[in-house]
Structure formats: structure tokens, C-alpha cells
Amino acid sequence: MESQGTGSLAFHYHDPMTTLRRADQAESFSDKPVRSEVGWMLAAAVGLLVSATPLHAQTATPAPTQAAPGVTNSALTAPLFYQLLLGELKVRDGDAGAGFSLLLDAARKQRDPALFRRAVEVALQNRSGEAALTAARAWSADLPQDPEADRYLLQILLALNRVSETPPVLRAIVERSPANERNNTLNAIPQTYARIPDKAAALAAVREALSDSLSRNDRAAATWTTIGRMQLAAEQEPAALASMRQGHAADPASPFPALLALELFERGQADAEAVILRHLKAAETGAGTREHSVALNYARALLDLQRSAEARTQLDALTARHPDLPEPWLLLATLQVQSNALPAATQSLQTYMTLARQSSNERTARGLTQAYLLMAQIAEKQKDFSAANAWLDRIENADDIMEAQMRRASLLARQGQLDQARALLRNQPERREGDARLKLVAEARLLRDLKLYEASYEVYGEAVKRFPQDTDLLYDQAMMAEKADRLPEMERLLRQLIAARPDYHHAYNALGYSLADRNIRLPEAKQLIEKAVSLAPNDAYIQDSLAWVEYRLGNNERALEILQAAYAKRPDAEIAAHLGEVLWVLGQREQALKIWREGLLLASDNETLQETLKRFQVKP
């Protein structure tokens, strides 16, 4: 999902939470000096006031044309200069408590935000949360119209885990936000509270702070969305779904409830899709804002669910309505490459690259890398290996070199140069942490794609030895053991993984499905899969496994019910193979053929589907 912005809650100086987490939040000041240069302290003492002179009362008077600029006297008096200098000297010499007191006293006398900020910073640098809170409270009380004061106060309260004290501060921040920024401020709240461990307490505080905003027409949609996202963080999905609906009802054109609906949709809440579609309909009539963000992320979610035809419809409409947006063209090209529509994909990529180069930034730079990789993939499919390498040569970003080398290795393997391909990956320099692992995984996947399962299993084994704490590698090795027909070894590895990670639902599912697929130890298989279901109740693939073991046990109607729900949630060739088989056995052959045809459109080379069709001697 795209970032939804941080709004005016974002800090522009430093994050007090980061500073306070670095120590035990001691209530006394550290003995360590903060600075060592006397020159710096003099500059700080003078600069705190000179930079803001005269304090809060400066009226700019335009200088006459051609006249020399006038002299503006500083508000820095001799006693104040001495107090600030002494405060900084105290901090330097290790008496940060005394220095803090002098700086805070000066801040309160002068009512100057720069001095308040310095007092807070001294307290934070010396790891005294209570002192920082005292300074922030004084700042907020003395300068109630300064939004920075409340932002500091909120962050310090959260850093000290005093969540119940935050509602009045949060309410003030929202109310004092400019009207044209208020909804973005509301939208930033879940991110601001994200680090609070007690999600229920965070939700209660936010609800209390925003109670008045729920009835305000100009902010109800954003407010309900914020509450929904807080509920989602607290694992209250049904409540989040209800809040999302409330927000959408308050303003169908607002993108905020639709973006929350996307989060819920991606978590398996199918009911959220209706709100997404209604919002997009409102946007088509011109009533919506930021519609392209919702449409683009909806298309991504559909692709993740393998609902390619619907994703294509969204992307076609989006590129027609907003032809100058780069991202939809790249996503459309990805879909076109997957469906082997190579000329159309080439055209989409050329459009994307033209647009991306016109708005150069870090995001488009990464997008261009993806475009070059896709162009190389198209050339590879067309067996134009020199053109593929030429596209890869355009990738210069060091962070993307490994991905380019993986594609080069694939090109070499496609040309019968497997040893050279493996050597290319092995000899790649390890520039970043994680590159060593990535090299081994890339080699193992290359061998897997070439159906060299035994060799892939061996490389994964090497990776497991090198990174013994990485349970994902152990799972991948187990899957290659199954492909290499090393079934006892697969079971041993999966049981080892379950012992190390009792919450690793993929391991329970894989072992249970393997037993069910071989039609052995079915009660044990069902128990394993039900454990996986309890850990990941919304996973369509695990539901497919559960249906398969029910089918093996002879519970065909129950299997059909589960498979239909799983296929509706995630259309997938393997689920289609199983659903079609159960329908066929139950005598619903026309429906079975229809599902199998859909499966072939999703992935014509799926091994499970092809084996099923061969076993039933069917050509749909």
C-alpha cells in the first residue's frame, strides 16, 4: 500500500521516543557532558535568541530602495546572555540538571520556543523523561498556540508510556491544525501511536480524543478511518470493518475509508471490497479525490489474489483516466508480461519509462530498475539474449545489481550455460548485509525453476548451515526435499521447524497436506492442518489443504463447501484443480470443467492441475 502521509504530527527536529528508548529512562541527569567546545556553547547561547530577534514581536519594515539595511537590535540582554551561557556551561561540565533549570527558566521568562526546545533537548539528551515532560508542559502552557509544543508533549507522553494522559493533547493538535490539513493530521495518528505496546489503551485514548470529531461532517470520514486503523492494530477486525463503513457513509468520496477497506480486503475481509468499489464509482463521477491511489492499490491487491482479469480492468481504466501517472503503466506492463502479451507490455513499459524520467526521484529510480528487468525478461522470452543483457546493463544502482545478476544467470542457464550461471551468482560481491543469503537463495531458485530439485535441495542445505537461525530457509529446504522425492527428509525438516517455531503455520500445513496428498495417516494430517488453520484462519491455501484432507476422508460435501469459499477468496490454479476434482466426483461435471478451464487460464503449467486433468483423462 502507498504511504498515507504523516500529516502535521510528524516531528521536524528529532523523535523523543528514539532518545528515551536508548536508556532506562532514568529520572536523574547523566554525568556525561553533552558538548565539549566552548565556542559551540557561545554560539548556542547567542543563537537561541539572535535567530528569533526580536522575540515574537518582530515587525518587518521594507528597506527603502537602494538604501543600506537597517540595524535590528537583539533582545539578548546581558543578564539573559549570562544565564544562557551559564546554563550551557553547566550542561558541558556534567551538571545537566542545573543547566536544564537555567535554560527552562530563561524560556519561561522570554516565552521563546527556541529556548523551550533547547531545554527539552537537554533533558532528552541526558535521558530524563520527566524533566523533558516538565519542559514540554511548560512550553505548551506558556505558548498554547505553538503547535510544535503540543507535538513534543504528545511524543514525550507516548515515549513514557503515559497513554492515558494524551487525549487532551491530541485533541488540541487536531483542533489547531489548519482546516486544509486536518484530515491528514487525523490520518497520521495511528502511525504516531504505533509503538505503544498496549493497543487497547492506545485505541481508548484516541477514541476519547476524537469523540467530538466523529460528528463533524468535514472530518468524520477521516476520524472513523483513524479509529478503524487503531482497531485493526488491536486485532479488532470486525470493529474496524464497522468503523470503515461508518466513515464511508459519512463521505463516500473520501479516500480514507477506501484505503482502510483495502487494508481489510488484503487481510481477507471480503466484505470490505464493496466499499472500495463504491468509492471508485463515486470517483468516476468526479466526486472523489485521490481516486488513483485507491484504484492502483486495489489493482495490486487483485493481482496478489490472482484476479488478473479484474486487475487488468482497473489498470486499463486508470491509464485511460490518468495517462500521465507512471505507476499504473508499470503495473499494467507486469500483468501483460505475465499473460505473455509482449508487444503490449513493451508499449506500456516505454510509456512508463518516458513518464518516470520526467519525474525523477528515488521511487521512480526503483521503478525504472523494475522496467529494465521486465524489458530484459521480454527479450529473454523472445530469445533475444543480447538485447536482454543490454537492458540489464542499464541498471547502475548498487542496491539493484544483485537482482540484475540473477536475471543474467537465468539468461545463461536458458542458453545451456548452467555452470557459468551458478558461478556468476557465487562470485557476486557481497556489498550489503544479506547479500550472502540472497546469493544462495537465488542459486537454489534458479535450480528449482530448471526442475533440478536435488541440486536445489543441496544449495538450500548449504544456506541452512550458514544461517541456522533462518527458519524460512529450513522451510524452503523441506519443500525441495519433497520435490526431490525425499519424503522422510521433508518430514524430518518440517518437524524440526515446528519444534523451533511452534507458530509457523506453513510447516503444519505443508506436512499435513503432504500426508493427505499421499492418502496416508489422514487423522494426523487433519490435526496438523487444523492447527495451521487456527494460526492463519484467513489463508485460502490452508483452507484448500483442509478441504483436501476432508475429501480424502470421504467427506465430499464438506470438502466442496471449503473449496468453494477458498476459491472465491483466492482464484488459484491448484485450488481450481482440487475444486474441479470434487465437483467431478460429485457428478457436477459441467461445473468441474468450467473451474478447470478457469484454472488453466490462471496458470496453464500448474503441475497439480495438469496431473488432475491427465488422471481423469479430461481435455477441458
C-alpha positions, 0 to 999 in steps of 0.5 A: 500500500502507498504511504498515507502521509504523516500529516502535521504530527510528524516531528521536524527536529528529532523523535523523543521516543528514539532518545528515551528508548536508548536508556532506562529512562532514568529520572536523574541527569547523566554525568556525561557532558553533552558538548565539549567546545566552548565556542559551540556553547557561545554560539548556542547561547547567542543563537537561541535568541539572535535567530528569533530577534526580536522575540515574537514581536518582530515587525518587518519594515521594507528597506527603502530602495537602494538604501543600506539595511537597517540595524535590528537590535537583539533582545539578548540582554546581558543578564539573559546572555549570562544565564544562557551561557551559564546554563550551557556551561553547566550542561558541558561540565556534567551538571545537566540538571542545573543547566536544564533549570537555567535554560527552562527558566530563561524560556519561561521568562522570554516565552521563546520556543527556541529556548523551550526546545533547547531545554527539552533537548537537554533533558532528552539528551541526558535521558530524563523523561520527566524533566523533558515532560516538565519542559514540554508542559511548560512550553505548551502552557506558556505558548498554547498556540505553538503547535510544535509544543503540543507535538513534543508533549504528545511524543514525550507522553507516548515515549513514557508510556503515559497513554492515558494522559494524551487525549487532551493533547491530541485533541488540541493538535487536531483542533489547531491544525489548519482546516486544509490539513486536518484530515491528514493530521487525523490520518497520521495518528495511528502511525504516531501511536504505533509503538505503544505496546498496549493497543487497547489503551492506545485505541481508548485514548484516541477514541476519547480524543476524537469523540467530538470529531466523529460528528463533524461532517468535514472530518468524520470520514477521516476520524472513523478511518483513524479509529478503524486503523487503531482497531485493526492494530488491536486485532479488532477486525470486525470493529474496524470493518464497522468503523470503515463503513461508518466513515464511508457513509459519512463521505463516500468520496473520501479516500480514507475509508477506501484505503482502510477497506483495502487494508481489510480486503488484503487481510481477507475481509471480503466484505470490505471490497464493496466499499472500495468499489463504491468509492471508485464509482463515486470517483468516476463521477468526479466526486472523489479525490485521490481516486488513483491511489485507491484504484492502483492499490486495489489493482495490486491487491487483485493481482496478489489474489490472482484476479488478473482479469479484474486487475487488468480492468482497473489498470486499463481504466486508470491509464485511460483516466490518468495517462500521465501517472507512471505507476499504473503503466508499470503495473499494467506492463507486469500483468501483460508480461505475465499473460505473455502479451509482449508487444503490449507490455513493451508499449506500456513499459516505454510509456512508463519509462518516458513518464518516470524520467520526467519525474525523477526521484528515488521511487521512480529510480526503483521503478525504472530498475523494475522496467529494465528487468521486465524489458530484459525478461521480454527479450529473454522470452523472445530469445533475444539474449543480447538485447536482454543483457543490454537492458540489464546493463542499464541498471547502475544502482548498487542496491539493484545489481544483485537482482540484475545478476540473477536475471543474467544467470537465468539468461545463461542457464536458458542458453545451456550455460548452467555452470557459468550461471551458478558461478556468476551468482557465487562470485557476486560481491557481497556489498550489503548485509544479506547479500550472502543469503540472497546469493544462495537463495537465488542459486537454489531458485534458479535450480528449482525453476530448471526442475533440478530439485536435488541440486536445489535441495543441496544449495538450500542445505548449504544456506541452512548451515550458514544461517541456522537461525533462518527458519524460512530457509529450513522451510524452503529446504523441506519443500525441495526435499519433497520435490526431490522425492525425499519424503522422510527428509521433508518430514524430518525438516518440517518437524524440526521447524515446528519444534523451533517455531511452534507458530509457523503455520506453513510447516503444519500445513505443508506436512499435513497436506503432504500426508493427505496428498499421499492418502496416508495417516489422514487423522494426523494430517487433519490435526496438523492442518487444523492447527495451521488453520487456527494460526492463519484462519484467513489463508485460502491455501490452508483452507484448500489443504483442509478441504483436501484432507476432508475429501480424502476422508470421504467427506465430499460435501464438506470438502466442496463447501471449503473449496468453494469459499477458498476459491472465491477468496483466492482464484488459484490454479491448484485450488481450481484443480482440487475444486474441479476434482470434487465437483467431478466426483460429485457428478457436477461435471459441467461445473468441474470443467468450467473451474478447470478451464478457469484454472488453466487460464490462471496458470496453464503449467500448474503441475497439480492441475495438469496431473488432475486433468491427465488422471481423469483423462479430461481435455477441458 
